[in-house]
Amino acid sequence: MLIYIVRRLLQMIPVLLGVILVVFLVMQLVPGDPAALLAGDGASTETIERIRHQLGLDQPIITQYVRYVADVAHGELGLSLRSNRPVLNEIMIRLPVTIELAVASIAITIVLGMLAGIVSATRQYSAADFTIMIAALLGVSLPSFCLGLLLIYCFAVKMQLFPVAGWGTWKHIVLPAITLGAAGAAIVARMTRSSMLDVIRQDYIRTAKAKGLAASIVIYKHALKNALIPVITVVGLQFGVLLGGTVVVESVFAINGLGRLIVDAIRMRDLPVVQGGVLVASVIFVLVNLAVDILYRSFNKRIEME
């Protein structure tokens, strides 16, 4: 297990290098000059060129990339072009909010999705099954920003049960978490249903029923444990999707998280913040996938860590 974990951590290095390269190249295509934005309106050409030289923007792209990678290797993500503060500090201020939102959303995804999938599988072709699958289809099809706006209108504007925007109390978490978790819950429900239907048709499940075991014990003790393997995969991937989805949801609900920080940085062509934010999100995503692979072994001892 330890050798497997070390190997996976080493595999993160080329992945993160590729992420940095892609973000770096994409940011070069974004219109606008960071030096001109920093200099302000009416700045002279000499002033803009001096700022470009100070930031190293006048150097070849490959030189800028290699220099940034070297800084990352030493734990430095650079300075924000807007605030002139360390990028890592900017990220660490916003990251807890995004993680809190993502954890609340993944909790909704797991609980709601798995319960819906189990009910749908154990009552196949019933009214409950059709209702859950239609709701799952709507959950997958409806964009997160549309669902967020609908929730704001219904529960914040009309009923005034929750705040319209902001962050600070548990009430601020509810609507954004539902917005983020709805699509994931729909996917998990469909996957749980499919996996449960495969498992409950196995011979050992029929044997357990023939022994007179209660239906709840057969479903939750015997069938669910073996049906969780593909569901764990989906949940792990959804956590990474949630980190990316917070960009839209944080903008809709005016939440000062990592996603909104990256959006503002892209608008201002603050390249160090964009690269640092994406890099941190990528590290979290890779670590979550590693945790998912380890969970495989805990749920099924027959799976070998290769």
N, C-alpha and C positions, 0 to 999 in steps of 0.2 A: 504493500500500500504506500509506504513512504517513498519507494523508488518511483512509483507511478505518479505521485503528487509532484515530486521534484522534476520528473520528465515533462509533465504538463506545464509547470511553471516556466521551464526553459523554452517550451514551445510558444509561450506568450511573447517572447522577444521579437521574432520575425513578424508576428501578427501586429504588434504595436508599432513596429517600424513601418509596416505597410499602411496602417491607419494614419500615422503622422504624415507619410508621403502623400496619400490621397487628399487629406484635408489641406495640406500645404499647397498642392497643385490647384485644387478647386478654388482656394482663396485668392490665387493669383489671377483667376478669371473673373472675380467679382469686380464690377466697375468702381472706379474711385481710387484715390491715392491717399493712403494713411497719413503721409507727411503733409499733404495739403489740408486734410481735415484737422490735423493737430495745429497747423500754422494759423488756421482761421481764414475768414474772408478778407480779401484785400492784401494778403501776404505777398511779398515779392518772390520772384523766382529764386533769388539767392537764399532767402530764408528757407524756402521749401527744400532746396537742394542740401542745405546744411542739416536740416532735420533728417532727410533721407540718409545722409552720410552717418549721422549719429546713431540712427537705428539700424544701420547696416543694410538698408534697402537698396543701395546702389551696387551691392555685390551680386555676383551670379547666383541664380536660384539654387544650384547644387551646393554652393558655399553656404548659403543661408540655411539650407536643410541640414547639412553636416554639422554646422555650428549648433543648431537647435538640438539635434540628437545628442551631441556631446554634453550640452547643458542638462538635458533630461537625465542622462546617465549619472550626473552628479547631483540629481535631485532638485535642479533648478528649472522652473517652467517660464522664466523670464519675467518681465515687467509689463503691466497693462499699459497700452498706449494712451488710454483715456485718463486713468487715475494715477499712473506712474507708481502703482503699488505692486508688490509681488503677486503674480497670477495665482499662486498656490493659496495665498491668503484670501483672495477674492473668491476662489472656488470653495474653500473650506467654510466661508461664511454662508454660502448658498446651498452647499451640498446636503447638510442635515435636513433642510426643508424638503428637498427632492426625495431623499431616502425615506423620510417619514411618509410622504405622499405615496411613494412607490410601494412601501410595505403595507400601508392601509389598503391600497388598490389590489395588491396580490392576495391579501387576506380575503377580500371580497371575491376575487377571481376563484380562489380555491374552494371556499365554503359554498358559495352560491353555485359555482359550476359543478362541483362534485355532487352536491345534493340533488341538483336538477338532473344530472346524468344518471345517478343511481335510481331515482324515481322513474325516469323515462325508460331505463333498461328493464326494471322489474315490472313495469306496467306497459310493456310493448304494445303498440297499436291502440292504446286506450286514449281517451280524451286528454288525459294529463300528458301523455307522450306527445301527441300532436301539438298541444298548446306550448309545451316546453321547446319543441323543435322549431316552431314558428317564431317564438320569442328569441331563440338562439340565432335564427336567420336574420331577424331584425337587428339583433345586437352586433352581429358581424358586419352587416351592411351599412348601418348608420354611422357616419363620421363622428369622431369624438367631439369636434367643435360644435356640431349641430346638437348632439345630445347635451353637451354642456350648456348651451344657450337655452335649450328647452327646460332643463332642470332649473336654471336660474330664473326663467320666467315663471315657472309653476310654483316652485318651493321657496324662492327668495323674494320675487316681486309680488306675486299674487297672494300666497299664503303667509309670507314673511316668517317662515320657520327657520331659515338659515341665512347667513350673510351673503350678499351679492358677490363680494370679492374680499381679498385680503387673507391674512394668516395669523394664527395666534391661539385660538381655542379649538376644542373638538368639533364645534359646529362648522368651523371653516374647512375641516377636512372632509366632511360627509359628501358634499356635492362633487368636488373634484375627484375624490376616490371612486365614487360610483361612476363618474364619467370615464375614468381610466380603466376601471375594473370590468365594465359591462362587456366590452368586446372580448376580453380574455375569458370571462365567465362563460360566454357563449361558446367559445372554442373548446374550453375544458369540458363543458357539458356534452358537446357532441363527441369528443374523444372518450370521455368516461362511459357514455352510453355504448359506443361501439366496442370498447374494450370489455365492458361488463357483459355484453351479449355474447362475446366470444368465450369468456370464462365460464359463465353459468351454463353453457351447453357442454362443458367437459364432463367426462365420466366421473371424476372424483367429486364433483358437485352433486351429481345424481346419487352417488353413494352416500354422501353426507345427508341428503334429504331422505334417503331410504332408511337411514339409521334412526330417523325420528327427530333430528336436531331441529330446533326452532328456525324459522325462516330468517330471522334477524341475525342469528349466529352464522348461518350458512353464507348470507350475503356479506356481512361486515367482517367476519373473521376469516373465512376461507376464500370467498370470491374477490373481495375488494383488494386484499393484499396483493394478489397476483395480477389484478387488473391495473394496479397503480403504476407499473413500469412505464408504459407509453405516456400516461398522464403526467408523470414527473418530468418527462422530457418537454412536454408542452408548457408546463408551468415554468420550467427554467428558461425556456425561450421567451415566454411572455414577460418575465421579469426584465429581460433586456429590451423588449418592445416597450414596456412601461417607461423605462428610463428615457427612451426616445420620444414617447408620446407626451411626456411632461412638457416638452417644448410648446406644444399647441395649448394644452390644458392650462399651464401656468400663465400663458398670455391671456386666455379667455377669463380666468379667475383672478388676474392681476396678482399672482403669487411670485414673490422674489426668490425663485429657486434657481437651480443650475440651468435648466432649460431656457428660462427667460434671460439669464445672463449670457448664454451663447447667442440667442437671437439678437440682443442688443449689441453684442460684440460684432456679429456679422454686419449689422447695419452700419456700425462705425468702422468697419474693417480693422478691428482690434485683433490682429492675427494671433498674438500670443495667448489671449484669453480663449479664442475659438479652439486653437490646438490643445491647450491645456484642458479645457472642458471636455472635448471629445476624447482625449486621451484618458482622463479619469473615468468617464463613462465606459470606455472600452475595457479598462482594467476591471471594473466592477462586473461587467458582462462576462468576461472570461472567468473570473473567480466564481461567479454564480454557476456557470456551466461546469466548472470543476466540482463544485459542491453537489450538483445534480448527478454527476457520474459516481461520486462517492455514495450518494443515497441509493443508487442502483444496487450496489453490493449489499447494503444493509437490508434492502427489501428482498433481494434474491441472491442467496449465497452462491448459486451456480454461475453467476456472471463473474468472469475473470477480468482483472484489471490488466489489460494488455496495451 
